[in-house]
Amino acid sequence: MKITVINGTEVKGCTYHIKEAFLDVVREKGEITEFYLPKDLPHFCTGCKTCFFKSEALCPHAKYVMPIWESMLESDLLVFSAPVYVMRTTGQMKAFLDHLAVHWMVHRPDERMFHKKAAILTNAIGPLNGGAQRDIATSLQWLGVSDIRKWGTGLFEGVIWSEISKKRQNKITEKVQQFAKHYERDYTPRKGLKVRLLFALCKKMHLDTSKKEDTLSADNQHWVDKGWIKPKMRA
Ligand SMILES: Cc1cc2nc3c(=O)[nH]c(=O)nc-3n(C[C@H](O)[C@H](O)[C@H](O)COP(=O)(O)O)c2cc1C
């Protein structure tokens, strides 16, 4: 099993320890590639839209984004590990997800995403992890991932791992490893109902817009090249 881990912080703190505990369960089964943000993508999306209109290869940050995206495409399991910052995911994680907008189903999805598993790991000092998890899950769903599982914890005792009691550390480790056991079994998820529905809606949108174009947009050309819409369908 190939695993890509996207770390939404470079700090070797609580998020890191939790992610390592998770990986300890699947490490033997997997070939793991990790990326740390912002080190491995130290830029915000500039909003130039070159990816949408021309090609993602021409993105000014392609040399950072492409290796991460390629690794994701080659993986069976995607792990997103990030702390909660002001109730949402970290800015660096959001900046990374922004760079993947071109692969959303409204643009140019890659069918390899339809059969991936994704695990989202978050932690917060308090109990609220939902907003941060949704930030990541929303992107994954529009990228076409059906099997998205979320795990989050409140640290409660503090935000410095070494200052958290051994008892609490062990409890958190035990819980995240229980969650990780799900991935000990190698399986390929099927395309879920939500992803099928989004794909069908996007297909209709691409078909309708392609009919009005003399020269196909990069997005619609992609859908034709994939065989998802047929050029002859154009009026
Ligand atoms: C800038 C910043 C914002 C944070 N915002 C929240 C928050 O809104 N809610 C919360 O419960 N914890 C918050 N935390 C705590 C983090 O979610 C996390 O638990 C803590 O940073 C420990 O993880 P780390 O060692 O990986 O950084 C915040 C931490 C930082 C540094």
The ligand as an ORCA input file, in Angstrom:
! r2SCAN-3c Opt
* xyz 0 1
  C      -2.283     29.914     15.775
  C      -2.966     28.815     16.522
  C      -4.348     28.772     16.540
  C      -5.023     27.782     17.256
  N      -6.392     27.771     17.240
  C      -7.051     26.849     17.982
  C      -8.487     26.846     17.996
  O      -9.151     27.650     17.371
  N      -9.082     25.925     18.779
  C      -8.389     25.018     19.528
  O      -9.005     24.247     20.238
  N      -7.024     24.949     19.462
  C      -6.352     25.847     18.719
  N      -4.967     25.804     18.664
  C      -4.236     24.646     19.218
  C      -3.870     23.679     18.074
  O      -5.021     23.162     17.482
  C      -2.996     22.470     18.480
  O      -3.718     21.680     19.371
  C      -1.679     22.874     19.054
  O      -1.048     23.798     18.196
  C      -0.752     21.666     19.302
  O      -0.386     21.057     18.107
  P       1.115     21.216     17.495
  O       2.065     20.870     18.599
  O       1.173     20.270     16.370
  O       1.251     22.643     17.084
  C      -4.290     26.792     17.957
  C      -2.886     26.840     17.910
  C      -2.219     27.813     17.208
  C      -0.710     27.833     17.164
*
